[in-house]
Amino acid sequence: MGDTIAISGLQINQQILGDADAVPVLMLHGWGAEISLLAPLAERLAPLGYRCYLLDMPGFGVSEDPPIAWTVHDYADFVLAYMDAHHLQRVHLFGHSFGGRLGLILGAEHAARIGGMALADAAGIRPQTPAWKRARLGVYKGVRDGLSAVGLRGLSDSLRGWYNRQYGSTDFQNVSGVMRQTFVNVVNEDLRGYAGRVRVPTLLFWGDADTDTPLWQGQLLEQLIPDAGLVVFPGAGHYSYLEHPLQTARAMHELFKTLTLA
């Protein structure tokens, strides 16, 4: 738990570690996570000369939900607003999973605000849905919409609830209200086109046992991002940086110390 700051009309939980005159690093967590999962890395970065800005993004941790369902672009705009609130013209960026999605957009659309970027097990590459899953979804939508069209809205809603419980991901089921539609908005957008336009030196960290964002996605991002390198942690999962926080911090330092934010 940190302190609260108002950004874009929302009360946002944040924590800042490191000396006031140190090099700023903005740290973005993954979907369903919060700043407590960034702290172990920040605690290793701060002694290397960095001031780490950690925040619960809207709808996560103890920060307020966005007023309406957001897209990943809304979150990217929010990150810029957070930087402006702290008078941060440029920062180095760390993003895990969902935070990596934001990094791809920021690195492509707002490269002037980012010095160097480190993305761990980043999301943003949408895998091809198997034909049988597409067919199942098509049948479900047809029946659901048919029930609604003939006035059986209650039955249609019951079917929707059953389908989501049966086939929805854990991330989808563990949120409610505005964040459920936000999740749909976020995961349905493939960002590989943005990856190809990233204009920021980028270091990718990946666990080769990651089942949420498999290693092939990291390898693809390494190919797509013009100036990128990939560090693979054998046996690590989706939170590879937490399994190897010291190695991650040192590698980030090796990249960031070669770059200027002036």
N, C-alpha and C positions, 0 to 999 in steps of 0.2 A: 504494500500500500504506500502510495506516495502522497503528493499534494494535488489539488484540483486547479485546473485552469479552464477558462471559458474560451472555446474556439467555435466560431460559426454558430453561436447561440447554444452550444452543447457543453455540458460540464464533463471535462475529460480528466481522467486520472493519469498522472505522470510521475516519473521519478528521474532525477538528474544526478549522475555520478561523475566526479572528476573536477579538476580545478577550473575556475571560471575562464581563465585565459588559455585553456588547452584546446586542441583541435576538435571541432564538433563532429560527432558521429550520431546520426539519427538511426534508431533501431526499431524495426517494424516486425511485429509478431505474426504468427500464423493464425488460420481460422480456428476459432474456439479457444485460443490461447490468451495470454495476458502478460504484463510486464514481468511477473515473477519468473517466467521462462526465458526472459532475456537477461535477467540480472547476473547469472553466473558468467556469461560472456562479458558483460559490461564491467564486472568486477575485475576481470583480467585485462581488459583494454585500458581502463582508467590509469593504472600505474605506468602504462606505456606512453602516456602523454595525451590522452583523449578525454573529452567531456562528452559523456554518453547521455543522449536524450531518449528515454523510454516512455512509451505511452500506451495505454489501453485505447485502441481505436474505437470509434463509435459502435456500440452494440456488443462490446467485449469487456471482460473484466468488470469493473465498477463504473465505467463510462456510460453515459446516456446513449440510448438507441438513436439512430438517425430518425428524422421526422417522417420520412417516407422510405420505401425500398430504394436502396442505392445500387449503383453499378460500381465496377472497379474504377471507373473514371471519376466518379464522385469521391471515392476514397483517395484517389491521387490528388484531386483538388484540395481535399481536406488536409493532406500532408503538407502541401504548399502553404495553406493557411496557418498550420501549426508552426512551420518554419518562420513565416512572416511575424507571427505573434512573439517569437523569441528573437526577432531581428537577425535571423540566420540567412544570409544571402546565399551561401554555399555550404554544403556539408558532405562528408562521406556517408555512405548509406549501407546499412545491413538489413537484409530482409529474409525472413524465413517463410517458406511455403506461400501462404496468402500474401505476406509481406513481399515475397519475391515477385508476385504478380504486379504489385505496385511499382517495384523497382524497374520492371521491364517498361512500363508506361513512362515513368519519370525519366529513365535513362534515354528513352527515345524522344519524348515530347519536351522535356525540360532539362536537357543535359547541362545547360549553363548553371543550373542550381546544384549539380552533383559533381563532386571531385572524383572519387573512386567508389566502386560498388562491390559489395560482397553478398552473394545470394546463396542461401543454404536450402537444399532440397526444395527448390522453387517450384511453385505451381505456375500454370499458364499455358501448358501444352495440353490440348484436349485430345485424349486418345479416341480412336475410332470405336464407336459403339457397335458391338456385334449385331448381326442381322436379326437374331432371335430376340434380342432386347428391344430393338427398334419395332419389331412386329408386335411384341407384347405391349409396348407403350402405345402403339397405334390402336390396338384393340381396346385398351383401357380408355383412351381419350374418346374413341367413338362411342362407347357405351355410356361413359360419363356425360358427354355432351348431348347424347340422345335422350337420356333421362331428364336432363335439365330442360331440353327443348319441349318435352311433352308435359312439363309442369311438375315433374317429380324431383324437385330441387333437394328435398330432404334425403331421398335415396341417393341422388347424385353426390351429395356431400358425404354421406356415409361411405360410398364407394371410394371417394377421394381419400378419406381418412384411412380406410383399410389398405388401399394401395400404397400410401405413403409409409404406413407402419410396416408393411410387408416388404417393400422394395426400396424405400428411401434410405439414403446413407445415414450413418450415425450423425454426421455434421448437420444434415437436414433435420433429423428428428429431434436433436437436442437444442433447437432454437424454436422460437415461436413468433407469431405476429410478423412485424415488418422485416425481421432478420431472416425469416424463411424465404420470402420472395427475394431478399437481397442475395441469399445464397444461390438461388436459381439464376439470378442475373449474373453473378460472378462466375460460376462454374461453366456457364454456357458460352462464354466468350473465349475463343482461342487467340492467344497473344503472340504466336510465333512471328506474325508480321511485324509486331513491335520489336521483338528480339532482334530482327535483322536491321533495325534502325537505331539500336542503342549506340550512343556515341560517348560512352563512358568506359574506361578500363574496368573490367569486371572479373572477379574471382568467384568461381562456383565451388561450393562444397557439397558433397553428396555421400550418402551411405549406400553401399552396394547391396544392402539388404532392405532398402526402403521399398515398401509395398504401396505407399500412398502416391508418391511421385517416383516411379521406378527410374533406375539409373539411366535407361535409354533416353529419358527426357533431359537429364543433365548433359548427356553426350550430344544430344541434338542442339541444346542451347549453346553449348561450346562451339558448335559449327555455325550456328546462326548469328551469334553476337560477334561483331567484327574484331573486337579486342578482348578475348576471354581466355581464361585458363581454368581447368577443372582439377580439383583435389578430391580424390575418392578415399573414403575411410572404410577399409575392409570390415565387414561384419556389422557396420552401423546401420541404424534404421532411419526413420523420417526426421528424427531430431539429432542428426549426426553431429551438429555443432555442440550440443549439450553432452554428447558422449566424448567429445574431444575439445573442450572449451579452450584449453591452453594452446593447443596446436592451431586452432582456428584463430585465436587472437593474435598469435605470432605471425601467421600467414597474412592476416589482414594488415598488420603493422608493416610488413615487408612491402605490401602494395602501397598503402597510404603514405608512407614516408617518402616515396618517390614523387608524390603529387602535391601540388600547391592549391590552396583554396583561395588565394588572394585574387 
